[in-house]
Amino acid sequence: MDLGLRDRVYLVTGGTRGLGLATARALVDDGARVVVTGRDEKRAAEAVTALGGPEQALGIAADNGESGTAERLVAAALARFERLDGALVSVGGPPAGAITAVEDDQWRDAFESVFLGAVRLARATASALGNGGSIGFVLSSSVRQPIAGLGVSNGLRPGLAMVAKTLADELGPRGIRVFGLLPGRIDTDRVRELDALSGDAEAARAHQAQSIPLARYGTPEEFGRVAAFTLSPAASYLSGVMIPIDGGLARSL
C-alpha cells in the first residue's frame, strides 16, 4: 500500500532513539523527510546518519521543557524543507515512583516537560499545518489503566489524551487530524530501565510478558510502522482516537 508519504515532512520529537527513531525510519523508508530531536547533540547527528543523511533528515538537540523549543523546531523544519505535514509528539517518560513518594518539585518538572511541552509542540505544529496535516501524541497504556510504580505518568498521560481529543475537535474543520498512540511493553531503553528497578530485569520482563496475550514485548519497529501509517495520508479518516500498540495488554474496549 502506498502511504502517500513521498516528499512530505514530519517533526519527530524524541526521534534519536527508541520509538521515535523507529517511526522516523519508517517515514523515511516510505519517502518522507524528517526533523528528529533529542536532548543530546551527538545522538541527533548519529540519527541523521542512520536515517540516510541530510537529504532525508535534520537532527536538532532540544529540550521539550523549554518554552521556546516548539516554535524553534517548527521554524527549523520550514527553513530546511520548506513545508511541514505533521508531527509525532513524544516527550519521554517522567520519573518512576509511587504517588505518595513523589515530591512537588518532581510533579512540576514533569508537568512542564511531559504535559506542557507536548501541548506547546502540538500548538506550534498546528499553526504551520494545512489541510491533510496530522499530529500524533505518544502516550502510554496508562491512559486506560494505571501502571504500578509510575504515579506521575498515570497522572499526566490521561490528561494529554483528552488534550488530543479536544485538539481533534478544534483542528478537524481545518482538515488536520489528531490522535494518540498507546504503547505497552515495547523493548526500549526506557522499558528496560523500568524492568531493572525491580532488581531482576529478566524476571520482571518474564512476569510482564505473561500478562500480554501475544506473550512477548513489542519491538520499536512494530510501533514505528503503526505510527508512520497513522501520520500518513493513507489514514486520512482517522482522528480523535487512542490506538493501543500493546500486543493485547489492555483489556478495556
NUVO-68914 format. One line per 10 residues: number of its first residue (from 1); for each residue x, y, z of C-alpha. Coordinates in nm, 2 decimals. Last residue first. Layout:
residues N
NUM) X:Y:Z; ...
END
This chain:
residues 253
253) -1.26:-0.16:2.48; -1.07:-0.24:2.80; -0.84:-0.54:2.84; -0.52:-0.35:2.76; -0.23:-0.60:2.70; -0.34:-0.71:2.35; 0.01:-0.69:2.20; 0.05:-0.34:2.32; 0.01:-0.08:2.04; -0.31:0.08:2.17
243) -0.47:0.34:1.94; -0.64:0.64:2.11; -0.88:0.81:1.86; -0.96:1.17:1.77; -0.88:1.12:1.41; -0.86:0.85:1.14; -1.02:0.95:0.81; -0.70:1.03:0.62; -0.51:0.72:0.74; -0.34:0.67:0.40
233) -0.24:1.04:0.42; 0.03:0.94:0.67; 0.06:1.00:1.04; -0.14:0.69:1.13; 0.07:0.48:0.89; 0.40:0.61:1.02; 0.29:0.55:1.38; 0.18:0.19:1.31; 0.51:0.12:1.14; 0.71:0.27:1.42
223) 0.54:0.07:1.69; 0.63:-0.26:1.53; 0.98:-0.12:1.46; 1.02:-0.03:1.83; 0.97:-0.40:1.91; 0.69:-0.54:2.12; 0.74:-0.74:2.44; 0.62:-1.10:2.44; 0.33:-1.33:2.53; 0.10:-1.22:2.25
213) -0.18:-1.21:2.51; 0.04:-0.99:2.73; 0.02:-1.06:3.11; 0.28:-1.33:3.10; 0.52:-1.09:2.93; 0.53:-0.87:3.24; 0.65:-1.16:3.45; 0.92:-1.26:3.20; 1.03:-0.90:3.18; 1.05:-0.87:3.56
203) 1.24:-1.19:3.59; 1.49:-1.07:3.33; 1.53:-0.72:3.50; 1.60:-0.86:3.85; 1.63:-0.57:4.10; 1.28:-0.45:4.03; 1.41:-0.12:3.90; 1.57:-0.31:3.61; 1.23:-0.35:3.45; 1.19:0.02:3.44
193) 1.53:0.07:3.29; 1.45:-0.19:3.02; 1.12:-0.01:2.95; 1.31:0.32:2.89; 1.58:0.16:2.68; 1.31:0.02:2.45; 1.15:-0.32:2.41; 0.79:-0.22:2.40; 0.56:-0.31:2.69; 0.25:-0.11:2.61
183) 0.24:0.18:2.36; -0.07:0.40:2.35; -0.07:0.61:2.04; -0.29:0.93:2.04; -0.47:1.11:1.76; -0.50:1.44:1.59; -0.61:1.50:1.22; -0.59:1.84:1.05; -0.86:1.91:0.78; -0.91:2.27:0.90
173) -1.25:2.17:1.05; -1.08:1.89:1.24; -0.85:2.13:1.43; -1.07:2.21:1.73; -1.23:1.87:1.76; -0.91:1.68:1.72; -0.75:1.92:1.95; -1.00:1.82:2.22; -0.92:1.45:2.18; -0.55:1.52:2.19
163) -0.59:1.73:2.50; -0.80:1.45:2.65; -0.51:1.20:2.59; -0.28:1.45:2.74; -0.48:1.44:3.06; -0.47:1.06:3.06; -0.09:1.08:3.03; -0.03:1.31:3.33; -0.15:1.13:3.64; -0.05:0.77:3.54
153) 0.28:0.91:3.43; 0.34:1.07:3.76; 0.24:0.75:3.95; 0.46:0.51:3.76; 0.52:0.24:4.02; 0.23:0.02:3.91; 0.09:0.11:3.57; -0.26:0.26:3.58; -0.52:0.17:3.32; -0.66:0.34:3.02
143) -0.41:0.63:2.96; -0.15:0.42:3.14; -0.12:0.23:2.82; 0.11:0.51:2.72; 0.12:0.84:2.53; 0.30:0.92:2.20; 0.08:1.20:2.06; 0.02:1.21:1.69; -0.04:1.53:1.49; -0.16:1.52:1.13
133) -0.18:1.76:0.83; -0.42:1.69:0.54; -0.54:2.05:0.52; -0.27:2.29:0.64; -0.02:2.27:0.91; 0.21:2.55:1.04; -0.01:2.67:1.34; -0.09:2.31:1.42; 0.28:2.24:1.48; 0.32:2.52:1.73
123) 0.01:2.40:1.92; 0.12:2.04:1.92; 0.47:2.12:2.04; 0.33:2.36:2.31; 0.09:2.09:2.44; 0.36:1.83:2.45; 0.59:2.06:2.65; 0.30:2.14:2.88; 0.24:1.78:2.97; 0.58:1.60:2.97
113) 0.83:1.88:3.02; 0.65:2.13:3.24; 0.43:1.87:3.41; 0.73:1.65:3.49; 0.92:1.94:3.64; 0.62:2.05:3.85; 0.55:1.69:3.97; 0.91:1.65:4.06; 0.91:1.97:4.25; 0.60:1.86:4.45
103) 0.77:1.54:4.57; 0.69:1.19:4.45; 0.67:0.93:4.72; 0.30:0.91:4.79; 0.22:0.89:4.42; 0.46:0.60:4.39; 0.77:0.63:4.19; 0.92:0.64:3.84; 1.05:0.96:3.69; 0.86:1.11:3.39
93) 0.89:0.93:3.05; 0.98:1.10:2.72; 0.82:1.39:2.54; 0.69:1.23:2.22; 0.50:1.44:1.97; 0.48:1.28:1.63; 0.44:1.57:1.40; 0.28:1.67:1.07; 0.30:1.80:0.72; 0.56:2.07:0.74
83) 0.70:2.26:0.45; 1.00:2.45:0.32; 1.25:2.16:0.40; 1.52:2.34:0.59; 1.36:2.67:0.69; 1.02:2.51:0.75; 1.16:2.24:0.97; 1.38:2.49:1.16; 1.08:2.72:1.22; 0.88:2.42:1.36
73) 1.16:2.33:1.59; 1.22:2.68:1.71; 0.85:2.73:1.78; 0.83:2.42:1.99; 1.16:2.49:2.18; 1.08:2.84:2.31; 0.93:2.74:2.64; 1.19:2.49:2.74; 1.05:2.16:2.86; 1.09:2.00:2.52
63) 1.47:2.02:2.55; 1.63:2.03:2.20; 1.93:1.90:2.01; 1.83:1.91:1.64; 1.87:1.65:1.37; 1.76:1.71:1.01; 1.68:1.42:0.79; 1.64:1.29:0.44; 1.88:1.50:0.24; 2.09:1.54:0.55
53) 2.19:1.17:0.58; 2.02:0.84:0.53; 1.83:0.79:0.85; 2.12:0.64:1.04; 2.33:0.94:0.96; 2.06:1.18:1.08; 2.03:0.97:1.40; 2.40:0.99:1.47; 2.38:1.37:1.45; 2.09:1.38:1.69
43) 2.28:1.14:1.92; 2.58:1.38:1.93; 2.36:1.68:2.00; 2.19:1.51:2.30; 1.85:1.62:2.42; 1.67:1.47:2.13; 1.51:1.59:1.81; 1.43:1.45:1.46; 1.32:1.65:1.16; 1.20:1.42:0.90
33) 1.18:1.36:0.52; 0.92:1.12:0.38; 0.98:0.86:0.11; 0.84:0.54:0.26; 1.17:0.44:0.42; 1.19:0.79:0.56; 0.86:0.75:0.75; 0.96:0.41:0.88; 1.30:0.53:0.99; 1.14:0.83:1.17
23) 0.90:0.60:1.35; 1.18:0.37:1.47; 1.38:0.68:1.58; 1.08:0.80:1.78; 1.01:0.46:1.94; 1.36:0.41:2.06; 1.63:0.66:1.97; 1.70:1.00:1.81; 1.34:1.09:1.74; 1.24:1.21:2.09
13) 1.05:1.47:1.89; 0.95:1.36:1.54; 0.87:1.65:1.30; 0.74:1.53:0.97; 0.79:1.64:0.61; 0.62:1.50:0.30; 0.83:1.43:0.00; 0.68:1.08:-0.05; 0.44:0.99:0.23; 0.14:0.88:0.03
3) 0.11:0.56:0.23; 0.13:0.35:-0.09; 0.00:0.00:0.00
END
